[in-house]
Amino acid sequence: MTGTGSHLVRASTDRRVLTVLVHEREATRASLAESAGLSRPTAATSVSRLVAAGLVEETGERTSGRGRSTAIVRLAPQVGVALALVVAPVGVSGVVVDIHGDEIARARSVDGPHEQRLTRVAKAVLARVSRDGLVPVRCAAVSVADPVDRHTGRAVQLPDEPFLVGELDARAALADLCDDVIVDNDVNWAANTLVEEGCVGLIHLGEGLGAAIVEDGRVLRGGRGLAGEIGHIVVPGPDGTAIPFTEVFARLGLRRPGSSAVDVERLLEVTASDDSVRQALAVAVSAVVASLVGWADPSKVVVTGPWAKQVTAAVRAEVARSARPVDVVTALDDDATARGVRLAAVERLQATVLGVAVSNLGREQVGARPGRIEPATS
């Protein structure tokens, strides 16, 4: 077998061993060989290579019924961790997760500009898991409560958008901590929790307005990453005239002073007693549903956000009378965005370790930026 061929075989074998350890957490060499579908000698050789590369460790002992002790194989701490960060108008929160998806530490910050909060939280949460000051940070996933350019990762200012977190370049803010940073908006991350449900539409109703389509396990992001920015979809206004969706709230007096953001507190107060306002909002939202149905044909539409429950029943009634009705439900909670970001961070970490790390065995600190983390407070 050629050098290239043997390298590919080794890489494939090592990937199978690592995959078993990702899902089973620990195993004996014998059980590892069985789960990976390898002979015991092949599995043992792979474990030795991975131990030498610093990705696997043999530690502890398990005693069998016959009194024999067997070493336990598990992933080494050097496989690294991932950051999951949520940048919202009220503050920045972050967690560190390991390759199994377990949360190791968390931090939060509510003071200062959002970019400073983001950096502060990232350093604070990493400091809490650092023993000697070196943390192999493989990747980070960041949620931003604004449109995000998929190529640059920067928040994008669109006309008449509330721009809730201000100008933010998350990749630049985290550059000293991690090379691999994926950034998306909060609605797309929430939709990431729906990838197992076929073709689904998601509409978020909060201070800002957003939507997403999930199809075949993927969130559709568009050419620049701005798919789902529904603020300028033309809908019926309170008087029946066609206006942009964001203008509906201006006409109803439901915008925050000096901003195009929805005044959620006032909206909840008004819709609790004024059926006409609730119905006007339902008509507008149902027009957005019709747009999603027209170009994506989802099997259902999930309506979420702080004022979703106020209008969902009326929206469902409006949609039921339309030419192409679809099931409208409320199913997501306020933590959907955080769960979606964390899921992406774990998946990215696993892909990095199973892919890049295996193909570069023997290179030091593959795919990670082991930055020295100074103590920080959240």
Secondary structure, 3 states (H helix, E strand, C coil): CCHHHHHHHHHHHHHHHHHHHHHHCEECHHHHHHHHCCCHHHHHHHHHHHHHCCCEEEEEEEECCCCCEEEEEEECHHHCEEEEEEEECCEEEEEEECCCCCEEEEEEECCCCHHHHHHHHHHHHHHCCCCCCECCEEEEEEEECCCECCCCCEECCCCCCCCCCCCCEHHHHCCCCCCCEEEEEHHHHHHHHHCCCCCEEEEEECCCEEEEEEECCEECCCCCCCCCCHHHCEEECCCCCEEEHHHHHHHCCCECCCCCCECHHHHHHHHCCCHHHHHHHHHHHHHHHHHHHHHHCCCEEEEECCCHHHHHHHHHHHHHCCCCCCEEECCCCCCHHHHHHHHHHHHHHHHHHHHHHHHCCCCCCCCCECCECCCCCC
